[in-house]
């Protein structure tokens, strides 16, 4: 089944571009009523029938896919509206999905030659900005990269249509993990599926191959990993299952402004680690340390631990209060 989320869609769009597969990016411009997604949501459809991302619970995608394939082949921008807000749809038995309205732009990827550079900048922490005009003018930018195009457009007959829409796709959150272990094969793919960019810092021979599961991997000390030129991380997880290595990582993290530091292990272990850290490091860590990391979901074993950590990070990164 096709995946979802901005990261999955943007990654797939780069692959389609590299393989020269005609594909269309469907972008939600605006919504009214009850809808599965909000403005800025995306899905990708290609002429081979592949789909990545969802704009509904599955009921609207066949109609969107056909229009998307037509846009990819004709190399034009298309606009479509799907409106299921009215009682007559429900009473006639023709209502599908939620009772709301989606307005969607369909943009052929083959017209966006520098698109992979924009997606690369987005992965590194820059917001993706999209200015889409009714006449087919496109202004797309991310970091120092920009695309300006005017394509043929099938303008919609919407009486209240705007002349253009400005949307922003927030950058992928970045999670740096200090130490691999039994949870890693479950946690890293789960975080990636939820849209995060992951970095694993591990130099022990037994676990170093786990770096293949992350977007980036370093066999560095924690200080070296945090001192590099890479983007600022949103979350740090310390989970070596090794007291001294965890102490080293916490000491290094005390000096950097990562807002969420998660420590694997029981409270007693955290207290023991704090006893051997300098006072200034303890003071710097305490307001942002989550220990034990993970929500209390029940269960045991590495799979359950990975799920509990991923659930807590999902809540933290998307602003849901504890």
Secondary structure, 3 states (H helix, E strand, C coil): CCCCCHHHHHHHHHHHHHCCCCEEEEEEEEEEECCCCCCCCEEEEECCCCEECCCCCCCCHHHHHHHHHHHHHHCCEEEEEEECCCHHHHHCCCCCCCCEEEEEEEEEHHHCCCHHHHHHHHHCCCCEEEEEECCCEEEEEECCEEEEEECCEECCCCCCCCCEEEEEECCCCEEEEECCCCCHHHHHHHHHHCCCEEEEECCCCCCHHHHHHCCEEECCCHHHHHHCCCCCCCEEEECCCCHHHHHHHHHHHCCCCCCEEEECCCHHHHHHHHHHCCHHHHHHHHCCEEECCCCCCCCCCHHHHHHHHHHHHHHHHCCCCC
